[in-house]
Amino acid sequence: MSNIRHDFSWSHMGRVCMIFSAAVVVVSAPTTMVANTKPTEVPAKVIAHLPLQEAPGSEMLLQTKGDKHFLYVQKASKQGFAVIDVTKPELPTLVNRTAPPNDATAGKLEMAGPDVGLAEVPDKNSKGVIRSTDNPTETVKILDLSDPAHPKVLQTFTGVTSILQDANRGLIYLANNEGLWILNHSRPGLTPTKKKPPCGSEDALASMPPDCQ
């Protein structure tokens, strides 16, 4: 009799375990299916690729002009930069497809203002210039970048030993064997605002906010 009860209890326990296991599978299955359908988030991905005509160098610079954005990519020869319109990053466009060999942007390029750049080229052997390994000199060109595809040289300074930008006041300080030079340029965000005409009774109702004062 004891053997019969023992077998019965194990048989009963076996059925209970089978039912419990089946219930677990039924409950967990929908959860697993939902988890597997969740899309995987990608933190970064390539949105564009633009082949360049010349091998790129080690320097890039970004210029913002209103709602336009231009990327300057240094050429491996260091004879200027390729200018690329990246206003729409998914559709980059090469601006200057045929830059001249003596590009005004040759050397190290820096932005001094929205339309002003500095191109710095180390001096090799300049006559009449005091130069040593501790105080190397360079030639600095002040560039007009209002037309990114065709930069223009505004002025050239040779034998420059130091240069400093004062962005808050729109100033550039240059020092060479001729002394100190101070240049000024327009600063972003400081364009004079148009004075509004005085408001009349009809003007105040015509637009909100009214285009008058």
TORNU-43471 format. One record per residue: residue in one letter; x, y, z of N, C-alpha, C, O in turn. Coordinates in steps of 0.05 Angstrom, whole numbers, plus 5000, padded with zeros to 4 digits. Example, Ala and Ser with C-alpha at 12.3 -4.5 7.8 and 13.67 -1.06 7.14 Angstrom:
<kepas>
a526448865156524649105156526449345156528549345169/s525749555142527349795143525850015157526850235161/
</kepas>
This chain:
<kepas>
m501749765000500050005000501750255000501250454986/s503850245016505650475017506950534990507250764982/n507650314976508750354950506850474931507650644914/i504250394933502250514915501950804921501650964902/r501850884947501651164954504051324945503851554936/h506451194948508951334939508851394909509551614900/d508051194894507851234865505751434857506151594839/f503551434872501451624866502351914872501852094856/s503851944894504752214901506752324880506552554873/w508552154871510452244850509052304824509752484809/s507052134818505552174793504052444795503852594775/h502852494818501352744822503252984820502653184807/m505552964833507553184833508553234804509053454796/g508953014789509853044762507853194745508653364729/r505253134749503253284733503153574741502853754724/v503453624767503453904776505754064764505454284755/c508153934764510554064752510154124722510954334713/m508953934708508553964680506654194674507054354656/i504454204690502554424687503854694693503354894679/f505454704714506754954722508755054700508855284694/s510254854689512154924668510755024644511655224631/a508554904636507054994613505955274617505955444599/a505055334642504055604648506155814646505656024636/v508655744655510855934653511555994624512056224618/v511555784607512155824579510056004566510756184551/v507455964572505356124561505556414569505056594553/v506156454595506356734605508756874594508557114587/s511056734593513556864585513756904555515257074546/a512356734539512656754510511957024499513457124483/p509657144505508957404494510957614501511557794485/t512057604526514057804535516557784517517657984509/t517457534512519857494495519357594467521157714455/m517057554456516457644429516357944427517358054408/v515258074447515158374448517958484450518658674436/a519658364467522458464471524058434445525658614439/n523558224430525158174406524358364383525858414364/t521858474384520958654363521758944368521359114351/k522959014391523859284397526159354379528159214378/p526059584364528259654346530759734362530659844384/t533059664351535659724363536460014356536560084333/e537060174377537960444373540860454366542560324379/v541560614345544360654337545260934345544161124335/p547260964362548161224371549461394350549461644352/a550661274329551961424308551961264283552261014283/k551661394260551661254235552561454213552261694216/v553461344191554361504168551961594153550161434146/i551761854147549561964132550362074105548662124088/a553062094100553962194074556862124070558362084090/h557762114045560562064038561162224013559662203993/l563262384013564062543990566962493983568662563998/p567462363960570262323951571562593945570262773934/l574062613952575662863948577662813925578662603921/q578063033910579863013887582762973895584362843882/e583463093918586263073929586162953957584162973971/a588362823964588562703991588262924012589463134009/p586762884033586363094054588763104073590262914077/g589163344084591263394104590163344132588263204136/s591463474152590863424180589263644193588963654217/e588063824177586664054188583964094175583764064151/m581964154191579364224181578364464197579064504220/l576664624183575664874195572764914186572164864163/l571065004204568265044197567565344198568265484217/q566265434176565465714174562465734172561265584157/t561265904188558365944188557766224177558766424187/k556066234156555266484143552266484142551066374123/g550966624161548066624162547066334167547766214188/d545466234149544465964151546065764135545165534131/k548365854125550065674109552465584126553465734143/h553465344120555765234135557765124114557064964097/f560265214116562365124098564664994113565565094134/l565464764104567664614116570164644099570064574075/y572364734111574964754097576564514104577264474128/v577264354085578964104089581664154077581864184052/q583764154093586464204084587263994064586663754067/k588764074043589863884024592463764035593863904051/a593063524028595463394038597963544031599963544045/s597863684008600163843999600464104015602464244013/k598364164032598264404048598164654030598564874040/q597564624005597164843986594264913984593064873962/g593065004005590265084005588364874017589264664027/f585864944015583764774027581564724006581064883989/a580364494008577864433993575564544009575364494033/v573764693996571464814010568964654003568364613980/i567564564024565264394020562864514034562964594058/d560664534020558164644031556864414047555964214035/v556664444073555564234091552964334104552264244126/t551664534091549164634102547164404106545864394127/k547064234086545463984089547463754092548563664072/p548063664116550163474120549763214106551763074100/e547363144099546862894084547362934054547462734040/l547763184045548263244017550663444015550263664006/p553063364023555363554021556063603992555863433975/t556863853986557463943959560164073958560664263974/l561863993940564464113937564164383923562964393902/v565064603936564664873925566764943905566165013882/n569364923912571565003894572764743882574664633893/r571764663859572664413846575464453834576964253832/t576164693825578764733813580164973826580165193816/a581364923850582765133864585565173852586864973844/p586465413849589165463837591365353855590965333879/p593665293844595865173860596865363881597665273903/n596865623876597765813896595365933911594966173912/d593865743922591365823937592066013959594065983973/a590366213963590766413984590666284011591766394030/t589366054014589065924040591265734046590965574065/a593365734031595665554036596765604064596965834073/g597465394078598565414105596465344126594565204120/k596865434150594965394171592765604170593365844170/l590265524170588065704168586565734194586065534207/e585865984201584266034225582066234218582466404200/m579866214231577666404228577966624248578066574272/a577966874239578067104257575367234260574867364279/g573667194240570967304240569267164220570166974208/p566767244216564967104198566067094169565666904155/d567467314161568467324134571467374133572567444111/v572867344155575667414157577267164166576467034186/g579367094152581066874160583966944161584767154151/l585566774174588466814177589766564165589266344174/a591466604145593066384134595966424143597166634137/e597066234158599666254169601566044157600965804157/v603766144145605765974133608466014146609466244146/p609765814157612365844170614465944150614565854127/d616066134159618266244142620666044142621265934163/k621866014119624265834117626766004120628165984140/n627366164100629766334101628966614090629166664066/s628066784107627267054099629567254105630467264128/k630467394085632567594089631567824106629367914104/g633367914124632768144141630868074164629868264177/v630267824168628467744190630067604212631467414206/i629767704236631067574259629567324265627167324272/r630967094263629566834267631466644281633866634276/s630366494299631866284313629966044318627566064313/t631165824328629465594334627565654356625365524357/d628265834374626465904397624266094388622166104400/n624866264368622866464358622566434328623366614314/p621266224319620766204290618866414280617066494295/t619166494256617366694244615566564223616066344214/e613566704215611766614194610566844179610567074188/t609566784156608166974139605166944144604166714142/v603767154150600967154157599467314136600067544131/k597467184123595767324104592967364116591767174127/i591967604114589267664123587467624099587867734078/l585467444102583867354080580967464082579867484103/d579867524058577067584056575667324047575967234025/l573967214065572666964060569667004056568066814059/s568867244048565967294043564967124020562667044020/d566767044001566066853980567866613985570166603977/p566766403999568366174006569866043983572065933987/a568666043960569965913937572366073926574065953912/h572466333931574566503920575666683942575066923942/p577266583961578466753982580366953970581766893951/k580467193982582167403972584067493995583367494018/v586567553987588567654006588167954009588468103990/l587568034034587268324039589968454046590468674037/q591568314061594268424068596068194077595067994087/t598668224073600568024080602668144099603668364095/f603267994120605368074140607467854141606867624144/t609967934138612167744138613767764164613567974178/g615167554171616867554195615267584221616267694240/v612867484221611167504245612167304266612467064261/t612567414290613567244312611267164331611466954345/s609167314332606867254350604367374339604367584326/i602167244345599567344336597467284357597567064370/l595567464362593567424382590867544372590867764361/q588767394377586067494370584467574394584567444415/d583167804392581367904413578567884400577568084389/a577267644403574667604389572467784400570667864385/n572567844426570468004438570368284426568268404424/r572668394419572768664407573368664378573668884365/g573668424365574068414337576868524329577068664309/l578868464345581568564340583568334335583268114345/i585668394319587868204315590468354320590868574309/y592168234337594768354343596968194330597067944332/l598668324315600968194301603568334309603668584312/a605668174314608268294320610368174301610467934298/n611968344289614168254273616568444277616568614295/n618568424260620968594263620468884258622169054262/e618068954248617369234244615669344267615069584267/g614969174286613469274309610869134313610468904304/l608969274326606269164331604269274312604169514306/w602569094301600469164283597769084296597568874308/i595869264295593169214306591169244283590969454271/l589669034279587569034258584868994271584568854291/n582869114258580069064268578368944246578968994222/h576368794253574568674233571768664245571468684269/s569868624228567068614237566668364255567868154250/r565068394275564568174294561768074290559968224284/p561367804293558667694290556767784312557567814335/g554267834305552267904324552268194332550668274350/l553968354319554068644326553168824303553869054303/t551668714284550668874262548469064273546868974289/p548569314264546569504275543669424268543169344245/t541869444287539169374282537669604268538269844274/k535869534251534369744236532369884255530869754270/k532470144255530670294273527870284263527270334239/k525970214280523170184273521770454273522470624290/p519970504255518470754254516570764278515870564290/p515671014285513771034308511070904301510170904278/c509770784321507370634317504970824316504771024331/g503070764299500470894299498370704309498970474316/s495870794311493770624322493170384304492570174314/e493370424277492870194259495270004258494869764255/d497670114261500069944260500069744283500869514280/a499169824306499169654330497369414326497869204338/l495269444309493469224305494069054280493068834277/a495869164263496469034238498068784241497568594227/s499968774259501668544263502368514293502568714307/m502768284301503568224329506068044328505867814318/p508368134338508768394349508968604327509668544305/p508268854333508169064312510969134302512869124318/d511169194276513769264264514169564267514769704247/c513969664291514269944297514769974326514769774341/q515370224335515870264363514470524373514670594396/
</kepas>
